């Protein structure tokens, strides 16, 4: 089997047209097997262009199409005869009597199937069979569990295929539930096969083929038994996929990514009733996703202290203390898995998104302060895997009590939760202020910044104090690590003019930048770490 990978579907179409042009010029009376669907349309348009330009002639070419809906007449706009006329035949110099499509309205459909196979045999057999592939692995309309040796036959369509083809109809209800199709046995008789595979939804089918195993559960894998198969695919269909999981106290985010970006995202509410329930929830969702996508590795991001062996040593809002989360998911899902602290994963995601090569620190401002360090292109974890806990460095000796057991931690003065508490206290002390009108029981950071935008002097004072506290911590970190870049994440960083511009002004000499991945940073960072560790073996 020959495999060629291209950047996109347009390049696949151009290369496919090159192959057909070469074969036609070598044998002008070639017999082609042709597919329908969206995948070959680009190839058909390119062939029409070349024919119109006098570069190529189909005058002696004979064609046999793979399939046709049943029951449907050839003049029906949803028929494959109509499709072929519109997308190819009417734009090239082929003789209509040399084009063959099964008669979907034949009075005796079983006799039509025998006639169609006889016509192919009379033509000398198919020299080059062009194929697409369905997302469930079907070729032609040979659905999973199709008989290997079958000739042209009437078959039922699976619900997956009906839904995939519904885009060509007004609704899924109008899609025929049966079709006439060349069988797998007939397809395998072709002297050469050219398979076109494009789009992320075809990824699993392609990789089932490339794994080399043969199963009627994935009809496309039968091509592994053919001596002359060329596969043309784009990066979306070919590139390995990785699953990033960001486990938070309120929700779990799942993202399937490849080297081009995220192709699938799912979010669900976190079940925190017990470690067992939460692990079962994650496992069930991972299994569902891996049924749809072939996942090469899983990366998990979650809060807490993560030991170098992947065990969760400390958790504040999830029931995972002392639990081997990485090992459990790896065993149950059957995919190599990595586990990383959420702040480290987010820092890594932002580091990759920044495109910078120098050292970087990230602070995520929220209920607490999350932080991560990237030095020499690697996450810095320290000797025990706990480095980068900037939220718990002491900025006020003997100060406010922190949940970690210390007093005066940075996050007890510079987290967004503290900012809101300070704003509510200031509003209570100044009931006639603009700030008081915004800081009700359900006040949040947005409420506070609306008061600042209104020019409230009380709110301004609260913000100035908060920025001073942040500046103290940032400059202390800078003096120790001297990073090239400091990234500020969390919803507060989106307050570009009111907050971020002022913080940048206060921290002159520090290259401050806003995070760009938002709430997906941990998920994307975890997936990328899984990708790299998988590549490193």
N, C-alpha and C positions, 0 to 999 in steps of 0.2 A: 504494500500500500504506500502510495506517495502522498505526502501532506504538505500543503503550501498555506502559510498563514499571512493574511494581509491586514492592513490597518483598518479597513472598513468595507462595507458591502459594495461600494462603488468599485473598489479595486478588485474585489472578487468577481464582479460582473465583467470587468474589462479582461481579466485573465481568462475567464471562461469563454468569452467571445474569441480570444486569441486561439484557444485550443480548438474550438469548433471551426474557425476559419482555416486553421492549418489542416485539419482533418478533411474538410470539404475540398480544399485545393489539391490535396493528395489523392482523394477519391471523389470526384464530382458527383457520382451517383450513390453516395453514402446513404445508409439507412440509419436515421437518428431516432432514438426514443426520447420523448420530451415530456417535461413535467409542467404542472400549473402551480398556482399559488403565488404569493408575493415574492418569494426568493428569486425565481428566474427572470422576473420582469426587467431588471436592470440589464441582464445579459441579452434579452430579446430586443430591447431598445437599441443597444449597441450594435447588434447584428443588423437591425433595420437601417441604422445610420451607415454602416459599412456597405450595405447593399445599395443604398441610394447614392452613395459616393462612387459606385462602380468598382469598389474594392473587392466585392464578393458576389457570387451568383449562386442562387439556390435552384436553378432551372432544372437540374437533374436530381436534386435531393429528394429523398422520400422520408416521411416522418410518421411515427406511430406514437400517439399520446398514451400516457400511463393509465388514465382513468376518466370517468365521467359520472356525474350524479345520476341516480335512478329514483323515480322516473322523471325525466326532464327532456324536453325537445331541444334540438340543436339551435333553434332561433331564440330560445329563452336567454335573456341577458345574463342569467346566473349560470348558464351551462358552460362547460369547459370548451366546447366547440366555439362558442361565442368569444370566450376568453382568448383562445388561440388566434382566432381571426383578428381580433382587436389588437392584441399585444404583439403579434408576430406576422402571421400569414399575409395580412393585407398590406404590410409594409415591405415585403420582399417579393422577389420574382419567382416564387415557387408555384408550381401547377397545383390547382386545388385537388385534382384527382390523385395527387401524390401525398396528400395529407390525410391522415387517418385518426379518427377519434371514435371510441366505442359509442354505439348508438344507444343513448340512455332512454330512448322511447321505443325500442324494439318490441314488437308484440310478443316475441318469445326470447326473453333475455338470456336464457341458457343456450339457446341456439346461437345468439349473437356472440356470446363468449367463445364458443367453438369456432365460429367464423373468423373472429378477430385473431385468434391464435394461428389459424390456417393462413390468414393473409400475411402475417409476419413471417411465417415459415416460407411462404411462396416468394416473398421479397428477398429471401436469402438470410433472414435473421437480422437482428439489430447489431450494427457495427459499434455504435457508441450510445450508451444509455445515460442520459442526464437525469439526475435525481435531486430532489430536495429531501428534507427530513422533517417530520413533525416533532413537536416538543415531547411527545410520548414515544418517539423512536420509530413511528410508522414511515414506510416508504411506499409510494403510491398510496393506496388506501389499505395496505396490509397492516392491520392493527396488531397490537400485542397478542401473542398466542396464535398467530396465523400459521397455517400449514406451510412448511418449507417448500414442498414440491408442487404447490398449486400453480395452475395456469390461470388465464383470465377468468374471473368469477364475480358473482354478485356477493357483496359483503355488507354487513352492518357497520355503522360508524359509532365509535365510542363518544361519550359525552364530552370528553376532552377535545376530540377532533371537531365535534359540532360547535363547541364554544370558540375554538380557534378560528373556524371558518365563518363565524357569525358576522364578522366585519364586512363580508362580501354581500350580506343580505340585510334586509330591513330589521330583522330580529333573529334571534337564535331559533325561534319557533318555525321560521321559514326554511331553515337548512334541512335538506333531505336527510333522512336517517339511513339511506342505503346508497351504494355506489357500485359501478362496474370498475374493476381494477385489474391490471396485469398482476399475476401472482408472483410470489417470491421466486418460484421455480422459473417463470418466464424471464424475470429480471436478471436472474443469475446466468441465463443463456447468452446475454449480450457479450460481445467480444471484449468490450472495454466499458468501464463505468466511470462517470464523472459526478461526484457528489458535491453539491453546493450547500454550505451551512453557515448562516449568518444570524447574528442577534443573540443576546444573552439568554433568551428563552430556549435556545437550542443547545446551550452549554452541556446540559446533562446527557442529552442524546449523543452528542459528539464524543464526550469522554467515555461513554459506555462502549462506543465503537473503538476508540483508541486503546481501551484497556485490553482488547484482544479476546475477551471471552465471548462466547456465542450463546445467545438465549433468545427464544421466541418471545420472551417478555419485552425485549427490545429488538424489533425486527431489523433495524439498521445494522445490528451486529452480524447479521448473516453475510454482510459484505466482506467479512474477514476470510470467508472461504473462496472469494473470487480472486483469480490470479492477476487481474489488471484493474486496480481501482485508484483513482486520483481524487483526493479530497481538497477542496478549496474552502477556506473558512476565514472569518474575520476575527479580530482580537476578542470581541465580546463573546463569541462562541468558544474560543480556544483557551484564553488565559485562565489560569488556576484561580479559584475563588476561595476567599477566606471569610470566616464569620467572626465579627467583632460583637462582643456583648458587654454592655455597660450596666452593671447592677447597682441601682440606687435604692434608697430607702422607700421611695414612693413608686418608682417605675423601673422596668428593665427594658433597655433598648437593644435591638438586634439589627445588625447591618451586614449584608453580604457585599463584599468589595472585591475588585480586581485592581490591577495596576492603573486602570483608567479612572477609578472612582467607585462610588457606591451604586449598586444596581438594584438593591432591595432593602427596605427598612420596615421594621415592625416594632411596636411598643406595647407593653402590657403592664398592668398594675402588679406591684411586687407582693407576693404572698409571704408575709413575715411571721406567720403563725409558728413555724418551727423550721429548723435547718432541713429536716427531711422533706417537708412540704415545699420549701423553696427550691431545693435541689431537684425534686420531681418536676416542679413547674419548668425550670430551666431545661431539664432533660427532654421533656415532652415537646417543648417549642423547638429545641435544637433538632430533634428527630423529624419534626414536621418540615423544617427548613431543608434538612439534608435529603429529604425525599424529593424535593424540587430542584435543589442545586447540589452539584458534586463539590463538597467542601474539602479543601486540602488541609486546613488547620483552623482551630478555634482560638481566639484570644479573648480573655475575660478581664474586664476592668471593674474593680470594686473598692470601696473605701476600707480603711483599716491597715494594720501593719501586716504585710505579706512577707513571710520568711523566704529565704533564698530557695528552700525546697518546695515552695508553693503552698505551704500551709498558712491559713489565716490565723495570726497570733492574737490580734486584738480587733474588735469591732464595736462600734458605738450604736449603730442603728439596724444591724442585721444579725441574725442568730447563727453566726458562722465561727465563733471563737474556737480555735483548735481543730477546725474541720479542713480536711484535704479536698477543697473544692475542685482544684485542677485535676487531681487524680480521679475523682468521682465522675466528672463530665467526660474525661478521656475514656474511661472504661465503659460508661453507659452509652455514649454516642459513637465510640469507635473511631475517633478522629484525634490526632495529636493536638494537645491543648496547652496553652500558656496562661498564667495568671499574673496580673500586675496591679499594683496600687492605682486607684483611679486618677490621682493627681499626676503620677508618673506617666500613665497612659495618655492623659490629656496633654501633658507637656510634650510627649513624643509626637502626638498628632499635630500639634501646633508647630513644632520644630520642622517636621517634614513639609507642612503647608507653607512655612515661611520661606523655604528655599535657601536659608542661611547656612553657612558652613561653620560659623564660629560657635562658641559656647553660649548656651541660653538658659535662662531661668524663667519659670512661669509661676505666677500667683493667681489662684482662682478665688475670687472674693465672693463669699456666700454666707451661709450660716456660720461657718468657720472660715479658715484660710487653708486651702489646699495648695501644694507646691510641688514642683518637680525640677530636676536639674539635668541638663544634657551637656556633657563635657566630652570633647573629642569624638563627637558623633555617637555617643552612647549614653544611656540613662545612668546617672551616678546613683548607686544604691547604698554605698558604704559597706562596712564589714559585715553587718548583719541584715542588710536589706532595708534599713529604716531611715536612710539619709534623706534630707530635704524636708524635714518637718518644721518648716519656717514658722508655721502658725503657732508652734509651741516653743519658740525661742523667747527668752525673757527680755522684754523691753522696759519693764517697770518692776524693779526688784521689790518684792513684798507687796505687789499690787493685787489686782482682782483675782479671786480664786477661779481656777480653770478646771474643767472636767477631767483633765489629765492628772490632777493632783498637785500641780504647780501653782504658783501665784505670779501674776504679771506677764502672762503669755501674750505674744503679739496679737493673736486673734481675739483676745478679750478687749482689745482697743481699736482694732482695724478691720474687723469683719463687717459685713453688711448688717448682720443681726444687731451688732453693737450700734451701728449708725442709726438704725430704726429705733432702738431703745433710747438713744440720746435725743433723737428728734421728738419722740413721744414725751420724754421728760421735759424738754424745752417747751413743747406745746402746752403741757400742763402748767408750767410755771408762767407762761405768757398766753393766757386764754384769749386775749384780744388780737393776737398775731395772725397773720395769713397762714402760718404754719399750723396753728390750732385748727383751722378750718379744713385742713387736709388730713390730719393725723387722727383718724377715728380708730375704732376697734380693729378694723380690717386694713389698716394702713400698711403700705409696703414701700419699697424703694422708689417706685414710680410716683407714689403720692408725695413723698418727700421732695423729689426733684421738680415736681410741678410747683411746689411752694417756692423753691429756689428760683425757678423760671419767672415766677410772679414778682421777684425782687424782694422777698421777705428777709429783713435783716436778721431775724432770729434764726431762720433756716440757714442763712449765709454763715453765721457764726458757727453753727453745728458742723457745716461742711468744711469750714476752714480748720476746725479742730481735728476732724476726721482725716483730712488730707495731710495735716502735720504728723499724725500718728503713722499713716502709711509711708510718708516720706522717711520717717525715722527708721522704720523697718527696712525699706528698700535700700536706703543708703548704707545701712549696716551690712546687708547682704552683698551689696556691690563692693564694699571695702574688703570682704572676705574672698569672694569668687571672681570679681572683675569680669563679669560676662559681657559678651558683645551685645546681647539683646535681653531685655526683660519684657515678657509678654504678660499682659493683664487680662484675665478671663473672668467670667461670671456676668450676670445680667447687667450689673452696674457699669461695666466697661462700655456698654452700648450708649450710655449717656455721654456722647462724644464731646459736645461743646461745654456742657455744664460741669462734668466730672473729669473726663479724660484729659481735656486740654489744660485744666487747672493742675492736675496731678503732674503732667509733663512739664509744665512751667515750674512747679515746685521742685521737681527732680532733675534739674538741669545737669547735664553731664552723663545722664543715663538714657540709653536708647530704649524708650518705652514704646510698645506697640500693643494695639488691641488684638485680642484673640479673634481668629477668623472662622473657626469651625463651630462656634457656639456650643450647644449642649451635646453635639455629636463628637466632640473632640476625644473623649475617653473611648468611645466605641470605635472610631476610626483609628486612633492610636493603637488600641489593643489588636485590631485586625492586622495593622501593618507590622506590629511586633511579631505576631504569629506567622505572618508571611516571611519575615526575615529569618526567624528561627527555623522555620521549615526549610528554607533555602540553604541555611547553613548546616542542615542535617542535625 
